[in-house]
């Protein structure tokens, strides 16, 4: 893979004051010699005339050379900081591609090479991808901690604990007749139980970290023509959903992504809850109910208190009933858990946003532990817990089975940072990166 030298635009596309073109691989020195006449001193920014393969000037560029292994990828890396016009960027990349051994980078290939050369573990690479995509301060903080190794450090401690338990178990196998310290197997059992509890705690808190990445999910539920689409348009401050006087206009889920109070919030407008002989509308109602079950917060929009009976089974503790069309309906003083709102006058909408912010910040608040931010992490931890559970239930007369389950637990945890069996996920992971990263 690293026999070739890759090149890509590492900064954002389009006209800009400065664009960064990055190369990584063994041909970086040759590219520098041909395009600027010499290889610049290591890790020093130098202003140089950048020329194409015919010797024609392209731009005055700021050039930085990072010899491997002290570089982002662990290979020789060359960065060309050029003016960000499209013609400059295009001609510079074309000049690089005109040289032997240089090709365009695949998505995520720079980060993949960094992983292969041990410059970062897999969880740090995922943190880097999340940092590039971060929209809010909460996402940025979480991604930065993961990129800097907080999760990898925690995984390392878990694996060390498993290995300690494995040493105890293998002592029973290798030296069954030796005078080993009394209670050796019991000591291993206690360690396994302690570690299993730690992993279960992390897994229980993982949904919070995942929601920071993907967004706090809210479902607006109600009967047809209750005003759900109008409400979501007011919250989005744009026409995100079709509004019509015809009942059953919303057949599928309309999801709007907002940033409220520094948190990413996903608000879903769902089909009106009612019995219907229309197969399409019935499917929309089924999806609406499913989304309500999966949401972090449900907003039950009603125009009459009797409407609550239609979907009260979907509402959970902490959810909010919205007394709709407050501009024309005479609602009595709302009870606890109720809020009168109007999409016409925006009555109650500021208070509703405040409730959403409070709930999102409470549910997605800061955690001192390193988070399990991805489903892949959670699956690996579940597999590790299952292996530890089997080790605890194995017969005391079968230490070989205990040892094998502990090996499987260590192997599962190691997959999070990429220490074992990672080739099957590398292509899928790094393909999600942007070109040039």
Secondary structure, DSSP 8 states (H G I E B T S, - for coil): -TTSEEEEE-S-SSSEEEEEEEEESTTHHHHHHHHHSS---BT--EEEEEE-TTS-EEEEEEEEEE-TTSSSSSS-EEEEEEEE-HHHHHHHHHHHHTSTTEEE--TTHHHHHHHHTTSS-HHHHHHHHHHHH--SHHHHHHHHHHHTTHHHHHHHHHHHHHHHHHHHHHHHHHTTTS---TTHHHHHHHHHHHHHHHHHHHHHHHHHHHHHHH-EEEEEEESTTSSHHHHHHHHHTS--S---SSTT---S-EEEEEEETTEEEEEEE----S--S-HHHHHHHHHHHHHHHH-SEEEEEESSGGGHHHHGGG--TT-EEEE--TTTS---S--TTEEE--TTT-TTHHHHHHHHHHHHHHHT---SS----SHHHHHHHHHHHHHHHHHHHS-TT-HHHHHHHHHHHHHHHHHHHTSSS-HHHHHHHHTTS-TT-
